[in-house]
Amino acid sequence: MENNSCCAPSTTETAATACCSVFTDREQALIALAGAIALNKGDLVKQAIMAAKQVGVNNEQIGLISEVVTKMQDAGTGVSIEEMAAQSSASSQCCR
C-alpha cells in the first residue's frame, strides 16, 4: 500500500486535519456541518454553524445541508443521493 503523505500527520496534527488541507475553509466547514447534523449533537451543530457562517455559508445553505443529511438518514426510501439533492434544490427559495 502506498504511503499518502497527505494523510501522514505531523506531530501537531491529526490525520483528519492533515488531510483537510486539500479542502478550502468553506468546504471544511460544510463537511463539519454535515457531520455535526448527522451526529445530532447540539453543541457541535452550533459550533459548526458558527464556523460555516464565518466562511460565507448562509442560512439557506445551512438549511439545505440539514435537509439532505436528514433525507440521507431516512434513506430507506430508495431515493438516490442525486435525487435528494435535486429535491432540496427544487425546494430552495433561491431558485423560484
C-alpha positions in Angstrom: 0.0 0.0 0.0 1.3 3.4 -1.0 2.0 5.9 1.8 -0.1 9.0 1.2 1.8 11.9 2.7 -1.4 14.0 2.7 -2.7 11.7 5.5 0.5 11.4 7.4 0.0 14.0 10.2 2.9 16.0 11.7 3.4 15.8 15.4 0.9 18.7 15.9 -1.8 17.4 13.5 -4.3 14.6 13.5 -4.9 12.5 10.4 -8.1 14.4 9.8 -6.6 17.9 9.9 -3.6 16.8 7.8 -6.0 15.6 5.0 -8.2 18.7 5.3 -5.6 20.8 3.6 -6.9 19.6 0.2 -10.3 21.3 1.0 -11.0 25.0 1.2 -12.0 26.5 4.5 -15.6 26.7 3.2 -15.6 23.0 2.2 -14.2 22.0 5.6 -16.9 24.0 7.3 -19.6 22.3 5.1 -18.2 18.9 5.8 -18.1 19.6 9.5 -21.6 20.9 9.5 -23.0 17.9 7.7 -21.2 15.6 10.2 -22.4 17.5 13.2 -26.0 17.4 11.9 -25.7 13.7 11.2 -24.4 13.1 14.8 -27.3 15.3 16.1 -25.0 16.8 18.8 -26.5 20.2 19.7 -23.3 22.0 20.8 -21.3 20.6 17.9 -24.0 21.7 15.4 -23.9 25.2 16.9 -20.1 25.4 16.6 -20.3 24.1 13.0 -23.0 26.7 12.1 -20.8 29.5 13.5 -17.8 28.2 11.6 -19.8 27.9 8.4 -21.1 31.4 8.7 -17.6 32.7 9.2 -16.6 31.4 5.8 -19.7 32.7 4.0 -22.3 29.9 4.3 -25.8 31.5 4.5 -28.9 30.3 6.4 -30.5 28.9 3.3 -27.4 26.8 2.5 -27.3 25.5 6.1 -31.0 24.6 5.8 -30.4 22.7 2.6 -27.5 20.8 4.1 -29.6 19.9 7.1 -32.4 18.7 4.7 -30.1 16.5 2.7 -28.5 14.9 5.8 -31.9 14.2 7.2 -33.1 12.6 4.0 -29.9 10.5 3.9 -30.6 9.3 7.4 -34.1 8.2 6.2 -32.5 6.6 3.2 -34.7 3.5 3.4 -36.9 5.2 0.8 -34.7 4.0 -2.1 -34.0 7.6 -3.3 -30.6 8.2 -4.7 -28.3 11.0 -3.3 -28.6 12.8 -6.6 -32.4 12.8 -6.3 -32.3 14.0 -2.7 -30.0 16.9 -3.7 -32.3 17.7 -6.7 -35.4 17.7 -4.4 -33.6 20.0 -2.0 -32.5 22.4 -4.7 -36.0 22.4 -6.2 -37.5 23.4 -2.9 -34.9 26.2 -2.4 -36.3 29.7 -2.3 -33.4 31.0 -4.3 -34.5 29.0 -7.4 -38.0 30.3 -7.6 
